[in-house]
Amino acid sequence: MTFGAPQLIIVGLGNLPMPLTRHSVGQLVVDALASRLGIHMSANRRGISGQGHVLLAGRPVALTLFKSKKLMNISGPSIVEAYRATVSSPSSMIVISDSLSHKPQTLSARLGGSANGHNGLKSIMSALGGETGFWQFRAGIGRDESDAADYVLRKLSSSERSFWENEGLDKVLKEIEKVASQQK
C-alpha cells in the first residue's frame, strides 16, 4: 500500500454463472475497470478480486475490485468479508448494480439510501447489520413489458455491452474519481 493513500473497494453485483446479462452488468463494469486500470483479477475463496494502486483525481488510491462467487441475492456476507478485509469505512465501498428504474445506459451515483427493492443491495445491507452508508452506483438497464426476472436475465445487447465497456465506463470512472477525492 502507498502510505497515506486512500483505499477504496469497488464491488460489481451480478451472478458469475450468468455473465453478460443485464443483472450482471455490475460485474461487467468491474471487469472493464480491471482491464482499463491494469489490475489483475484472480479467484479466492470469497470471489474474484484484484488490487492495485492507481491515480484517481490526481492522487494515488489503493483500489480493490471484487466480484462475489455467490449468487447476487445472497452475496452480502462474502462482499462484507471482502470489505472488512480492505477498508474501514462504508463510505470507502462502491457497489455497482443494475437498475430497472433508470433509463438504459445511464448512471446514478449516491452515498447511502435504500436498496430500492434490489435484492443484492438488500443482502449487503443485511450483512452490514443495516448499514447503508456505502456508495451505490446504479447502472441503468431500463425495463420492457416482459417479466422483470426474465428481462434482467437476458444477455446484454452488443450496444449495451459496448457502452458499459467504453462510454459508460468513462462515466463510472468520473464518479469513482469524485468518491476518491473525498477520501482521507
Buried (B, 14 or more C-beta within 10 A) or exposed (E): EEEEBBBBBBBBBBBBEBBBBBBBBBBBBBBBBBEBBEBEBEEEEBBBBBBBEBEBBEBBBBBBBBBBBBBBBBBBBBBBBBBEEBBEEBBBBBBBBBBBEBEBBBBBBEBEBEBEEBBBBBBBBBBBEEBBEBBBBBBBBBBEEEEEEEBBBBEBEEEBBEBBBEEBBEBBBEBBBEBBEEBE
